[in-house]
Amino acid sequence: MCGAKIPPGLRSKLDASGTNDAAALEFGIEYATRQCDELLRAGAPGLHFYTLNKAHSTVQVLKNLGLA
């Protein structure tokens, strides 16, 4: 609705998950972990997450980064 576009590579990976919600969730966590790692390595002073009261994925990203 906001006009944001999902990059083609990301879209194809999500589409490959089909109706497997667990696979899509795991891919999303891995993707977010890579993004956060790149930001921190590039000098970002920190990260801010909007969890919408569903912190599981964020907690896993922080664990993957060694921050939790």
A tleap script that builds the chain and sets N, CA, C and O, in Angstrom:
source leaprc.protein.ff14SB
mol = sequence {
  NMET CYS GLY ALA LYS ILE PRO PRO GLY LEU
  ARG SER LYS LEU ASP ALA SER GLY THR ASN
  ASP ALA ALA ALA LEU GLU PHE GLY ILE GLU
  TYR ALA THR ARG GLN CYS ASP GLU LEU LEU
  ARG ALA GLY ALA PRO GLY LEU HIE PHE TYR
  THR LEU ASN LYS ALA HIE SER THR VAL GLN
  VAL LEU LYS ASN LEU GLY LEU CALA
}
set mol.1.N position { 0.814 -1.195 0.000 }
set mol.1.CA position { 0.000 0.000 0.000 }
set mol.1.C position { 0.858 1.261 0.000 }
set mol.1.O position { 0.424 2.312 -0.473 }
set mol.2.N position { 2.094 1.155 0.538 }
set mol.2.CA position { 2.940 2.342 0.608 }
set mol.2.C position { 3.797 2.512 -0.641 }
set mol.2.O position { 4.473 3.530 -0.794 }
set mol.3.N position { 3.774 1.531 -1.532 }
set mol.3.CA position { 4.544 1.631 -2.758 }
set mol.3.C position { 5.937 1.013 -2.666 }
set mol.3.O position { 6.702 1.048 -3.630 }
set mol.4.N position { 6.261 0.448 -1.508 }
set mol.4.CA position { 7.569 -0.191 -1.361 }
set mol.4.C position { 7.650 -1.420 -2.260 }
set mol.4.O position { 6.660 -2.123 -2.464 }
set mol.5.N position { 8.826 -1.663 -2.784 }
set mol.5.CA position { 9.029 -2.809 -3.670 }
set mol.5.C position { 9.989 -3.795 -3.006 }
set mol.5.O position { 10.983 -3.388 -2.404 }
set mol.6.N position { 9.696 -5.074 -3.114 }
set mol.6.CA position { 10.578 -6.116 -2.607 }
set mol.6.C position { 11.596 -6.415 -3.697 }
set mol.6.O position { 11.214 -6.667 -4.840 }
set mol.7.N position { 12.896 -6.392 -3.365 }
set mol.7.CA position { 13.915 -6.688 -4.378 }
set mol.7.C position { 13.666 -8.067 -5.013 }
set mol.7.O position { 13.250 -8.998 -4.323 }
set mol.8.N position { 13.919 -8.198 -6.321 }
set mol.8.CA position { 13.633 -9.454 -7.021 }
set mol.8.C position { 14.274 -10.689 -6.386 }
set mol.8.O position { 13.635 -11.738 -6.302 }
set mol.9.N position { 15.529 -10.579 -5.936 }
set mol.9.CA position { 16.184 -11.723 -5.316 }
set mol.9.C position { 15.486 -12.170 -4.038 }
set mol.9.O position { 15.343 -13.365 -3.779 }
set mol.10.N position { 15.059 -11.206 -3.251 }
set mol.10.CA position { 14.333 -11.506 -2.021 }
set mol.10.C position { 12.983 -12.118 -2.352 }
set mol.10.O position { 12.564 -13.089 -1.721 }
set mol.11.N position { 12.301 -11.554 -3.338 }
set mol.11.CA position { 10.983 -12.064 -3.739 }
set mol.11.C position { 11.077 -13.515 -4.207 }
set mol.11.O position { 10.237 -14.336 -3.840 }
set mol.12.N position { 12.081 -13.837 -5.006 }
set mol.12.CA position { 12.189 -15.201 -5.521 }
set mol.12.C position { 12.456 -16.196 -4.394 }
set mol.12.O position { 11.931 -17.309 -4.420 }
set mol.13.N position { 13.270 -15.811 -3.399 }
set mol.13.CA position { 13.524 -16.693 -2.259 }
set mol.13.C position { 12.256 -16.907 -1.445 }
set mol.13.O position { 11.972 -18.025 -1.013 }
set mol.14.N position { 11.499 -15.846 -1.236 }
set mol.14.CA position { 10.242 -15.981 -0.492 }
set mol.14.C position { 9.238 -16.829 -1.262 }
set mol.14.O position { 8.544 -17.664 -0.682 }
set mol.15.N position { 9.166 -16.612 -2.562 }
set mol.15.CA position { 8.253 -17.409 -3.390 }
set mol.15.C position { 8.626 -18.885 -3.353 }
set mol.15.O position { 7.753 -19.751 -3.412 }
set mol.16.N position { 9.922 -19.173 -3.255 }
set mol.16.CA position { 10.378 -20.564 -3.211 }
set mol.16.C position { 9.903 -21.270 -1.946 }
set mol.16.O position { 9.808 -22.497 -1.915 }
set mol.17.N position { 9.604 -20.497 -0.901 }
set mol.17.CA position { 9.100 -21.084 0.344 }
set mol.17.C position { 7.671 -21.590 0.188 }
set mol.17.O position { 7.198 -22.404 0.981 }
set mol.18.N position { 6.990 -21.096 -0.847 }
set mol.18.CA position { 5.605 -21.521 -1.082 }
set mol.18.C position { 4.738 -21.253 0.131 }
set mol.18.O position { 4.693 -20.132 0.638 }
set mol.19.N position { 4.054 -22.279 0.594 }
set mol.19.CA position { 3.172 -22.131 1.750 }
set mol.19.C position { 3.846 -22.593 3.040 }
set mol.19.O position { 3.187 -22.726 4.071 }
set mol.20.N position { 5.152 -22.837 2.986 }
set mol.20.CA position { 5.898 -23.292 4.159 }
set mol.20.C position { 6.282 -22.078 5.010 }
set mol.20.O position { 7.338 -21.474 4.820 }
set mol.21.N position { 5.400 -21.741 5.948 }
set mol.21.CA position { 5.624 -20.560 6.776 }
set mol.21.C position { 6.906 -20.659 7.599 }
set mol.21.O position { 7.589 -19.654 7.801 }
set mol.22.N position { 7.238 -21.853 8.074 }
set mol.22.CA position { 8.451 -22.025 8.880 }
set mol.22.C position { 9.694 -21.722 8.042 }
set mol.22.O position { 10.638 -21.103 8.534 }
set mol.23.N position { 9.698 -22.155 6.783 }
set mol.23.CA position { 10.835 -21.894 5.900 }
set mol.23.C position { 10.950 -20.400 5.600 }
set mol.23.O position { 12.055 -19.859 5.567 }
set mol.24.N position { 9.824 -19.735 5.384 }
set mol.24.CA position { 9.837 -18.300 5.125 }
set mol.24.C position { 10.330 -17.540 6.350 }
set mol.24.O position { 11.084 -16.575 6.221 }
set mol.25.N position { 9.908 -17.968 7.534 }
set mol.25.CA position { 10.353 -17.332 8.771 }
set mol.25.C position { 11.859 -17.489 8.940 }
set mol.25.O position { 12.552 -16.520 9.251 }
set mol.26.N position { 12.366 -18.689 8.739 }
set mol.26.CA position { 13.799 -18.949 8.871 }
set mol.26.C position { 14.601 -18.128 7.859 }
set mol.26.O position { 15.640 -17.561 8.197 }
set mol.27.N position { 14.116 -18.069 6.618 }
set mol.27.CA position { 14.797 -17.264 5.603 }
set mol.27.C position { 14.810 -15.791 6.014 }
set mol.27.O position { 15.829 -15.114 5.877 }
set mol.28.N position { 13.678 -15.296 6.518 }
set mol.28.CA position { 13.602 -13.901 6.946 }
set mol.28.C position { 14.578 -13.581 8.059 }
set mol.28.O position { 15.200 -12.518 8.059 }
set mol.29.N position { 14.715 -14.493 9.005 }
set mol.29.CA position { 15.659 -14.301 10.105 }
set mol.29.C position { 17.091 -14.267 9.568 }
set mol.29.O position { 17.884 -13.417 9.974 }
set mol.30.N position { 17.421 -15.172 8.670 }
set mol.30.CA position { 18.761 -15.196 8.080 }
set mol.30.C position { 19.032 -13.916 7.283 }
set mol.30.O position { 20.115 -13.338 7.372 }
set mol.31.N position { 18.045 -13.486 6.511 }
set mol.31.CA position { 18.187 -12.283 5.688 }
set mol.31.C position { 18.400 -11.062 6.579 }
set mol.31.O position { 19.294 -10.254 6.327 }
set mol.32.N position { 17.580 -10.929 7.619 }
set mol.32.CA position { 17.694 -9.796 8.537 }
set mol.32.C position { 19.030 -9.823 9.272 }
set mol.32.O position { 19.638 -8.778 9.503 }
set mol.33.N position { 19.485 -11.018 9.637 }
set mol.33.CA position { 20.780 -11.143 10.311 }
set mol.33.C position { 21.888 -10.617 9.406 }
set mol.33.O position { 22.758 -9.874 9.861 }
set mol.34.N position { 21.864 -10.995 8.130 }
set mol.34.CA position { 22.889 -10.514 7.194 }
set mol.34.C position { 22.831 -8.998 7.055 }
set mol.34.O position { 23.867 -8.333 7.051 }
set mol.35.N position { 21.623 -8.449 6.940 }
set mol.35.CA position { 21.479 -7.000 6.811 }
set mol.35.C position { 22.042 -6.284 8.038 }
set mol.35.O position { 22.786 -5.312 7.908 }
set mol.36.N position { 21.688 -6.762 9.216 }
set mol.36.CA position { 22.152 -6.135 10.451 }
set mol.36.C position { 23.663 -6.239 10.586 }
set mol.36.O position { 24.321 -5.286 11.004 }
set mol.37.N position { 24.207 -7.385 10.236 }
set mol.37.CA position { 25.655 -7.572 10.301 }
set mol.37.C position { 26.354 -6.582 9.374 }
set mol.37.O position { 27.356 -5.976 9.754 }
set mol.38.N position { 25.832 -6.417 8.166 }
set mol.38.CA position { 26.422 -5.469 7.217 }
set mol.38.C position { 26.347 -4.039 7.749 }
set mol.38.O position { 27.304 -3.276 7.618 }
set mol.39.N position { 25.223 -3.681 8.341 }
set mol.39.CA position { 25.079 -2.334 8.899 }
set mol.39.C position { 26.079 -2.082 10.021 }
set mol.39.O position { 26.735 -1.041 10.057 }
set mol.40.N position { 26.189 -3.038 10.932 }
set mol.40.CA position { 27.109 -2.870 12.050 }
set mol.40.C position { 28.560 -2.821 11.582 }
set mol.40.O position { 29.350 -2.025 12.089 }
set mol.41.N position { 28.910 -3.664 10.625 }
set mol.41.CA position { 30.288 -3.659 10.097 }
set mol.41.C position { 30.610 -2.355 9.366 }
set mol.41.O position { 31.763 -1.926 9.318 }
set mol.42.N position { 29.567 -1.727 8.793 }
set mol.42.CA position { 29.762 -0.465 8.083 }
set mol.42.C position { 29.771 0.740 9.023 }
set mol.42.O position { 29.919 1.878 8.579 }
set mol.43.N position { 29.612 0.482 10.328 }
set mol.43.CA position { 29.720 1.570 11.289 }
set mol.43.C position { 28.419 2.099 11.855 }
set mol.43.O position { 28.422 3.119 12.544 }
set mol.44.N position { 27.305 1.435 11.582 }
set mol.44.CA position { 26.047 1.892 12.173 }
set mol.44.C position { 26.204 1.892 13.695 }
set mol.44.O position { 26.746 0.941 14.258 }
set mol.45.N position { 25.735 2.947 14.364 }
set mol.45.CA position { 25.928 3.034 15.813 }
set mol.45.C position { 25.018 2.099 16.609 }
set mol.45.O position { 25.216 1.918 17.810 }
set mol.46.N position { 24.042 1.515 15.961 }
set mol.46.CA position { 23.131 0.609 16.651 }
set mol.46.C position { 22.028 0.155 15.713 }
set mol.46.O position { 22.008 0.498 14.530 }
set mol.47.N position { 21.118 -0.618 16.263 }
set mol.47.CA position { 19.990 -1.146 15.500 }
set mol.47.C position { 18.703 -0.845 16.256 }
set mol.47.O position { 18.696 -0.812 17.486 }
set mol.48.N position { 17.637 -0.628 15.539 }
set mol.48.CA position { 16.332 -0.417 16.157 }
set mol.48.C position { 15.337 -1.336 15.469 }
set mol.48.O position { 15.239 -1.347 14.241 }
set mol.49.N position { 14.609 -2.097 16.249 }
set mol.49.CA position { 13.641 -3.047 15.704 }
set mol.49.C position { 12.231 -2.679 16.151 }
set mol.49.O position { 12.016 -2.311 17.306 }
set mol.50.N position { 11.284 -2.777 15.244 }
set mol.50.CA position { 9.867 -2.694 15.572 }
set mol.50.C position { 9.350 -4.125 15.580 }
set mol.50.O position { 9.259 -4.748 14.523 }
set mol.51.N position { 9.016 -4.647 16.724 }
set mol.51.CA position { 8.623 -6.054 16.820 }
set mol.51.C position { 7.120 -6.265 16.766 }
set mol.51.O position { 6.664 -7.384 16.531 }
set mol.52.N position { 6.345 -5.216 16.978 }
set mol.52.CA position { 4.879 -5.328 16.986 }
set mol.52.C position { 4.426 -6.463 17.908 }
set mol.52.O position { 3.529 -7.237 17.573 }
set mol.53.N position { 5.063 -6.540 19.067 }
set mol.53.CA position { 4.758 -7.545 20.100 }
set mol.53.C position { 5.010 -8.981 19.656 }
set mol.53.O position { 4.455 -9.919 20.228 }
set mol.54.N position { 5.847 -9.151 18.638 }
set mol.54.CA position { 6.233 -10.486 18.177 }
set mol.54.C position { 7.753 -10.495 18.080 }
set mol.54.O position { 8.324 -10.317 17.004 }
set mol.55.N position { 8.395 -10.704 19.223 }
set mol.55.CA position { 9.842 -10.524 19.312 }
set mol.55.C position { 10.664 -11.746 18.900 }
set mol.55.O position { 11.890 -11.645 18.846 }
set mol.56.N position { 10.052 -12.886 18.611 }
set mol.56.CA position { 10.798 -14.111 18.325 }
set mol.56.C position { 11.887 -13.892 17.266 }
set mol.56.O position { 13.048 -14.230 17.492 }
set mol.57.N position { 11.520 -13.339 16.137 }
set mol.57.CA position { 12.488 -13.159 15.052 }
set mol.57.C position { 13.608 -12.209 15.454 }
set mol.57.O position { 14.775 -12.457 15.150 }
set mol.58.N position { 13.257 -11.126 16.135 }
set mol.58.CA position { 14.262 -10.161 16.568 }
set mol.58.C position { 15.222 -10.784 17.564 }
set mol.58.O position { 16.432 -10.572 17.481 }
set mol.59.N position { 14.697 -11.542 18.493 }
set mol.59.CA position { 15.560 -12.215 19.469 }
set mol.59.C position { 16.515 -13.159 18.751 }
set mol.59.O position { 17.691 -13.238 19.106 }
set mol.60.N position { 16.025 -13.868 17.755 }
set mol.60.CA position { 16.892 -14.797 17.019 }
set mol.60.C position { 17.966 -14.052 16.236 }
set mol.60.O position { 19.111 -14.500 16.179 }
set mol.61.N position { 17.610 -12.922 15.634 }
set mol.61.CA position { 18.602 -12.108 14.918 }
set mol.61.C position { 19.682 -11.653 15.895 }
set mol.61.O position { 20.871 -11.740 15.585 }
set mol.62.N position { 19.284 -11.171 17.065 }
set mol.62.CA position { 20.258 -10.720 18.054 }
set mol.62.C position { 21.150 -11.863 18.519 }
set mol.62.O position { 22.349 -11.670 18.719 }
set mol.63.N position { 20.586 -13.038 18.692 }
set mol.63.CA position { 21.398 -14.219 19.057 }
set mol.63.C position { 22.381 -14.543 17.945 }
set mol.63.O position { 23.552 -14.820 18.206 }
set mol.64.N position { 21.903 -14.510 16.694 }
set mol.64.CA position { 22.782 -14.802 15.556 }
set mol.64.C position { 23.951 -13.838 15.483 }
set mol.64.O position { 25.045 -14.214 15.062 }
set mol.65.N position { 23.725 -12.593 15.893 }
set mol.65.CA position { 24.763 -11.563 15.858 }
set mol.65.C position { 25.650 -11.615 17.099 }
set mol.65.O position { 26.640 -10.889 17.184 }
set mol.66.N position { 25.300 -12.471 18.061 }
set mol.66.CA position { 26.055 -12.543 19.299 }
set mol.66.C position { 25.772 -11.390 20.241 }
set mol.66.O position { 26.610 -11.038 21.071 }
set mol.67.N position { 24.588 -10.801 20.112 }
set mol.67.CA position { 24.233 -9.641 20.925 }
set mol.67.C position { 23.196 -9.961 21.998 }
set mol.67.O position { 22.764 -9.067 22.726 }
set mol.68.N position { 22.801 -11.199 22.102 }
set mol.68.CA position { 21.789 -11.562 23.120 }
set mol.68.C position { 22.267 -12.758 23.907 }
set mol.68.O position { 21.569 -13.222 24.809 }
savepdb mol mol.pdb
quit
